Amino acid sequence: MKRILLIGSAFIGLIVGAGFASGQEILQYFTSFGMVGTFAALISTVLFAYVGMMMMWLGSKFKATGHNNVVHKITGSGWFGNTLSWLIDVILILTLLCFGIVMLAGGGSNLEQQFGWPTWAGTTLMAIITFLAGMLRIDAVVKIIGNVTPLLIIFILIIAVFCIFTLDGSLGHLNHLAQGHKPAINNWVVSGINYVSLNVGLGASMTFVMGGNEKNSKIAAIGGLLGGFVLGLMIIVSHLAIFSKIDVVGHLPLPMLGLVNEISPILGFIMAIVVYLMIFNTCLGMFYSLATRFSDAGTPKFKVIFTVTLIIGYIVSFVGFTDLMAILYPIIGYFGVLMILVLIYAPIKMKMNKKRGESEAPAE
C-alpha cells in the first residue's frame, strides 16, 4: 500500500507544476467557463485516472528506462508503426523541453508575486536546484517528487473549505465574472480533453520511467489509477475555489496563491514555498526525462545532456510565464490527443500480440 501511495503521489507531483499549483491552468481551462467548467473537470478526472493507470502499467511491463522503448512496443513495426512511433517521440521531446521552460519561468513568477523578488532570481534558483537533483538516481528522484505532493493536497483542501464558508455574492454574478476571462480553448468539452492530453505529453516520459522502476505491474497500475483520480478531484476542488473568489484573484498570475493570502499571510508564505516545490517537481521531471531519452540515467552523457538542455531552457524562460503558457499549452494539448489514442489502443495491441504468441519482453 505504501508503494501504491508513493507512485500515485509521484504521478500527481509530476503533473502538478507551475500552471496547476498556481491556479493559472485551472482558470484558463475550467473556471473561465463558469460553473460549466465543473463538467469539464469531471471529463479530465476520468481521463486522468485511465492514462495514469496505463502509463504506469506499461512502464512497469516493459521495464522502461525512457519513453522510446515503450512507444516502439505499443506502435509496432512496419512503415505505419515506425512513422507513428517517430511522430510521438518528436512530440514528447518537444513537450518535455517546452514544459521545462515554462516551469523555470513559473518559479520566477511565484517568488515575484509572493516576495517581490526579481523574476530572474526565482528562475535562477529553480535552475540550480533542478540541476543538483538531476544528478541523483531515479529512485531518489521518485521519492523527492512523491513526498512533496501531500503538502499541496493539504493546502488545496484548506483553500476549498475556506472558500465554501466565505462565499460572497450570487452564483450568477460569479458565473458572469468567470466567463469574462479568456479560456485556453473555446469549448468546455474540448478543454477538458485538451487539458489531459496536454499533461499526457508532459508526464508520459517520466511516468514510463517511474513505472519501469516498479517491478510489480499491478502495483504500478493501481498507483497510476489512484494518482490520476486524486489529481482529477484536485482539479474540481481548485476550480470551485477559484470560481468562488474570481472577483478577488481572477486577475492574478497565481490565483491559488492569492486565495491562500486571503486566508492568512503566514499560510500564504508557506503556500508560496509549497507551490515552488511543486514547480520544481515538474521541472525536474521534464529535464530528467528529456535526458533519459538520449542516454541512460546517471551516465556522463546523461549529465551533459541534462545540463545543456537545462541551460537552454533557462535562457528561453525569460519570455515570461503567462505568455509561454498561453502560446504553448493549447498547441501541445492537441498533439497530446494522439498519445491518448495510442494509450487506448495499447491493451488491444498487446492482446493481439499474445494471440500471435509474440513476446512481451522489454524492447531493446
Secondary structure, DSSP 8 states (H G I E B T S, - for coil): -HHHHHHHHHHHHHH--HHHHHTHHHHHHTGGGGGGHHHHHHHHHHHHHHHHHHHHHHHHHTT-SSHHHHHHHHH-SHHHHHHHHHHHHHHHHHHHHHHHHHHHHHHHHHHHHHH---HHHHHHHHHHHHHHHTTS-HHHHHHHHHHHHHHHHHHHHHHHHHHHHT--S-HHHHHHHHTTS--SSSSHHHHHHHHHHHHHHHHHHHHHHHHHT-S-HHHHHHHHHHHHHHHHHHHHHHHHHHHHTHHHHTTSSSHHHHHHHHH-HHHHHHHHHHHHHHHHHHHHHHHHHHHHHHS-TTSHHHHHHHHHHHHHHHHHGGG-HHHHHHHHHHHHHHHHHHHHHHHHHHHHHHHHHHHTT-------
